[in-house]
Amino acid sequence: MQFLADKIRQLKIGWNERVLTEADAFRLCRRFKVTYQEMPLATGGFYFRLKGKDYIAVDSRLPHAQRMFVMFHELGHFLLHVPETGATANFHRVGERTRKEKEADLFALCALIPKLKIETMTADELVDETHLSPELIAERFEVYEKYGI
């Protein structure tokens, strides 16, 4: 897990140091030429690569906090799991929770709830501030306790 954290920090985007914003996500998409689209979807979102081009789609009907989580989750797939060649697709919360899904969740959770917030706020305060589910907040605390990030 520390390897992943170090890899992400090399991006110098403030990951796990400050709350990343929608503008940060769009900046990353532009930087890496990832096409981002919001539209009504049957799933929360997905990342896919086709013919060397990368795409992220997020359900436009999601509440803002969930949309942000899915956006950063899918960016996590791109940043951590993009293949050298060939096509790939990752769908948010579809199928089993693989290592890749857990890593994408970790990327999103640390983007939206940086280390300082975990160290200074209670779970209830974070639920109120972030509007993320208690389950996601619990997962973020677990990552902090287990890996220190």
Buried (B, 14 or more C-beta within 10 A) or exposed (E): EEEBBEEBBEEEBBBBEBBBEEEBBEEBBEEEEBEBEBEEBEEBBBBBBEEEEBBBBBBEEBEEBBBBBBBBBBBBBBBBBEEEEEEBEBBBEEEEEEEEBEBBBBBBBBBBBBBEBBEEBEEEEBBEBBEBEEEBBEBBBEBBEEEEB
